[in-house]
Amino acid sequence: MKAIVHESKTGMKGLSCREVKTPQPKRGEVRVSLKAAGLNHRDLFVLKRHQPTDPPLIIGSDGAGVVDAVGEGVTDVKIGDEVVINPGLGWKETSDAPPKEFEILGLPDDGTFAEQVIIPAGNVVQKPEHLSWEEAGVLSLAALTAYRVLFTRARIQADMKVLIPGIGSGVATFLLQFAKAVGATVYVTSRSSEKCKMALELGADKAIDSHEDWDQALVGEKVDLLIECVGAATFDKSLQQVRPGGTVVTFGASAGDEVKLNLRQFFYGQFNLLGSTMGSAEEYQQMLEFINKHQIKPVVDHVYSLNDFQQAFERLESASQIGKIAFRI
């Protein structure tokens, strides 16, 4: 089978699209013949974490396709089932934090940028009927991350005002759609006028140029909930827009891991600071029920073939995309 493999060199120089041996499912596993797969920023991190001395690795976490083989003992999944893949391994029930054994598909296990992938039977779920294969293929990691941020951690309510700096990523576009689906007021920021326009089309109540004075843009209005994934570049500026007693949830740090925090300002402001990452299988099911109920679809930016992986990764690395980038397989 054809697959995107990382080996021999660190970073994108170690990537190639080549033929590999077709895997066979073991007890409790299924094999999915993939129709589409989705890129995530995690894939860029994997290219740095996976070392040249490690065995070759098929990367990729998101995917959707048709079950074409089942291992011994599998009874709830059958050949021919159209499924999406939950890439979170070893996190079944919702909990305060993931268990120690939690892993994400695509490192250390082979992932979804291939014609076929092996996955535990419990990690495949019926594909939402309203989604195309490309939409289903890019869904899981970003949508699950957004769902846990909003519903498990922030406990979003319809009367909340929400600020999402740096709109444009897959998770951010899901955050916007999910928050609007429950009736919240949502403000977003971006340096890109194109991304601001897209956000307004998705239902954002206001889209602010990141270079503007945010206080002026919001007319002094403060928000109940700030969802931060940019990191050092925006954290202080973002925090100034939160009302006393408001909540900050962070799940990423694309512009730097470390921030300076004025503790006196923070505790006088009675702010709540929460971290979040991915989610459990239980939350995954709840997320799928939510998108089915509200007929939510991922924003698909570009679709590439596996052979065009270089272009796909370059677009992801440059943060040029609006929404998700997909591979059609």
Residue pairs with C-beta under 8 A, 6 or more apart in sequence:
1 19
1 20
1 21
1 22
1 114
1 115
1 116
2 17
2 18
2 19
2 20
2 114
2 115
2 306
3 17
3 18
3 19
3 20
3 58
3 110
3 113
3 114
3 115
3 306
4 15
4 16
4 17
4 58
4 59
4 60
4 113
4 114
4 306
4 309
5 15
5 16
5 17
5 18
5 20
5 56
5 57
5 58
5 59
6 14
6 15
6 46
6 47
6 50
6 56
6 57
6 58
6 59
7 14
7 16
7 52
7 55
7 56
7 57
8 14
8 52
9 52
10 47
10 48
10 51
10 52
11 47
11 48
12 47
12 310
12 313
12 317
14 47
14 50
14 52
15 47
15 59
15 309
15 310
15 313
17 306
17 307
17 309
20 56
20 58
20 114
22 116
23 31
23 110
23 116
23 117
23 118
24 31
24 69
24 118
25 31
25 69
25 70
25 71
25 74
25 118
26 71
26 72
26 118
27 71
27 72
27 73
28 71
28 72
28 73
28 74
28 120
28 121
29 70
29 71
29 74
29 118
29 119
29 120
29 121
30 67
30 69
30 70
30 71
30 74
30 77
30 118
30 119
30 120
30 121
30 124
31 67
31 68
31 69
31 70
31 116
31 117
31 118
31 119
32 63
32 65
32 66
32 67
32 68
32 83
32 85
32 116
32 117
32 119
32 124
33 65
33 66
33 67
33 68
33 115
33 116
34 63
34 64
34 65
34 112
34 114
34 115
34 116
34 117
34 137
34 329
35 64
35 65
35 66
35 133
35 136
35 137
35 328
35 329
36 63
36 64
36 65
36 133
36 134
36 136
36 137
36 138
36 303
36 326
36 327
36 328
36 329
37 60
37 62
37 63
37 64
37 112
37 113
37 137
37 138
37 326
37 327
37 329
38 60
38 61
38 62
38 63
38 112
38 137
38 138
38 139
38 140
38 141
38 142
38 170
38 324
38 325
38 326
38 327
39 60
39 62
39 138
39 312
39 313
39 316
39 324
39 325
39 326
39 327
40 61
40 62
40 141
40 142
40 170
41 169
41 252
41 254
41 316
42 61
42 104
42 106
42 141
43 59
43 60
43 61
43 106
43 313
43 316
44 313
44 316
44 317
46 57
46 59
46 106
46 107
47 59
49 107
50 57
50 59
50 107
57 106
57 107
57 108
57 110
57 111
58 106
58 110
58 111
58 112
58 113
58 114
58 117
59 106
59 107
59 111
59 113
60 105
60 106
60 111
60 112
60 113
60 114
60 327
61 87
61 104
61 105
61 106
61 111
61 112
61 140
61 141
62 85
62 87
62 112
62 137
62 138
62 139
62 140
62 141
62 142
63 84
63 85
63 111
63 112
63 117
63 137
63 140
64 82
64 83
64 84
64 85
64 127
64 133
64 136
64 137
64 139
65 82
65 83
65 133
65 137
65 329
66 80
66 81
66 82
66 83
67 77
67 78
67 79
67 80
67 81
67 83
67 124
68 79
68 116
69 79
70 77
70 78
70 79
70 121
71 121
74 121
76 121
77 83
77 121
77 124
81 124
81 126
82 126
82 127
83 124
83 125
83 126
83 127
84 124
84 125
84 126
84 127
84 128
84 136
84 137
84 139
84 140
84 288
85 105
85 112
85 117
85 119
85 123
85 124
85 140
86 123
86 124
86 125
86 140
86 144
86 281
86 284
87 104
87 105
87 106
87 111
87 112
87 123
87 140
87 141
88 98
88 102
88 104
88 105
88 123
88 144
88 278
88 279
88 280
88 281
88 284
89 102
89 103
89 104
89 105
89 109
89 120
89 123
90 98
90 99
90 101
90 102
90 103
91 98
91 99
91 102
91 278
91 279
91 280
91 281
92 122
92 280
92 281
92 282
93 280
93 281
93 282
94 152
94 279
94 280
94 282
94 283
95 280
98 277
98 278
98 280
102 278
103 109
104 141
104 278
105 111
105 112
105 117
105 119
105 123
106 112
110 117
110 118
111 117
113 306
113 309
113 327
114 306
114 329
115 329
122 281
123 281
125 284
125 285
125 288
127 136
128 136
128 139
128 288
128 291
128 292
130 292
130 295
130 297
131 139
131 297
131 298
133 328
134 300
134 303
134 326
134 328
135 297
135 298
135 300
137 326
137 327
138 170
138 298
138 300
138 323
138 324
138 325
138 326
139 291
139 298
140 284
141 170
141 278
142 169
142 170
142 171
142 173
142 174
142 298
142 324
143 174
143 287
143 291
143 298
144 278
144 279
144 283
144 284
144 287
145 171
145 174
145 251
145 276
145 277
145 278
145 279
146 171
146 174
146 175
146 178
147 174
147 178
147 279
147 283
147 286
147 287
147 290
148 276
148 277
148 278
148 279
148 280
148 283
149 171
149 175
149 227
149 249
149 251
149 276
150 156
150 175
150 178
150 179
150 182
150 227
151 178
151 283
151 286
152 276
152 279
152 283
153 249
153 274
153 276
154 225
154 227
154 247
154 249
154 274
156 162
156 178
156 179
156 182
156 184
156 225
157 182
157 184
158 182
158 183
158 184
159 183
159 184
160 179
160 184
160 185
160 223
160 224
160 225
161 184
161 185
161 186
161 187
161 221
161 222
161 223
161 224
161 225
162 175
162 179
162 184
162 185
162 186
162 187
162 223
162 224
162 225
162 226
162 227
163 186
163 187
163 188
163 189
163 223
163 225
163 226
163 227
163 238
163 241
163 242
164 172
164 175
164 176
164 179
164 186
164 187
164 188
164 189
164 227
165 188
165 189
165 210
165 226
165 227
165 228
165 229
165 230
165 234
165 237
165 238
166 172
166 189
166 190
166 210
166 229
166 230
166 234
166 254
167 173
167 176
167 188
167 189
167 190
167 195
167 196
167 198
167 199
167 204
167 207
168 190
168 192
168 195
168 198
168 319
168 321
168 322
168 323
169 229
169 319
169 321
169 323
170 298
170 299
170 323
170 324
171 229
171 251
171 252
172 188
172 229
173 198
173 199
173 202
173 298
173 299
173 322
173 323
173 324
174 296
174 298
175 227
176 186
176 188
176 199
176 202
176 203
176 204
177 202
177 203
177 294
177 296
178 290
178 296
179 186
180 186
180 202
180 203
180 204
181 290
181 294
181 296
184 225
185 205
186 203
186 204
186 205
187 204
187 205
187 206
187 207
187 208
187 218
187 223
188 196
188 199
188 204
188 206
188 207
188 208
189 207
189 208
189 209
189 210
189 214
189 234
190 196
190 199
190 207
190 208
190 209
190 210
191 209
191 210
191 211
193 209
194 322
195 207
195 322
196 207
196 208
196 209
197 207
198 299
198 322
198 323
199 207
200 207
202 299
206 217
206 218
208 214
208 217
208 218
209 217
210 234
214 237
214 240
214 241
215 240
215 241
218 241
222 241
222 242
222 243
222 244
222 246
223 241
223 242
223 243
223 246
224 242
224 243
224 246
224 247
225 242
225 246
225 247
225 248
225 249
226 238
226 239
226 241
226 242
226 246
226 247
226 248
226 249
227 248
227 249
227 250
227 251
228 234
228 235
228 238
228 248
228 249
228 250
228 251
228 252
229 250
229 251
229 252
229 253
229 254
230 238
230 252
230 253
230 254
230 255
231 252
231 253
231 254
231 255
231 256
231 257
231 259
232 253
232 255
232 256
232 257
232 258
232 259
233 255
233 256
234 255
235 250
235 259
236 259
236 260
238 248
239 248
239 266
239 271
242 248
242 269
242 271
244 269
244 270
244 271
245 269
245 270
245 271
245 272
246 269
246 271
246 272
247 271
247 272
247 273
247 274
248 271
248 272
248 273
248 274
249 274
249 275
249 276
250 273
250 274
250 275
250 276
251 275
251 276
251 277
254 319
266 273
279 287
290 296
291 297
298 323
298 324
299 322
299 323
299 324
300 323
300 324
300 325
300 326
301 315
301 321
301 322
301 323
301 324
301 325
302 312
302 315
302 321
302 325
302 326
303 325
303 326
303 327
303 328
304 311
304 312
304 325
304 326
304 327
304 328
305 327
305 328
306 327
306 329
309 327
312 325
312 327
315 321
315 325
316 325
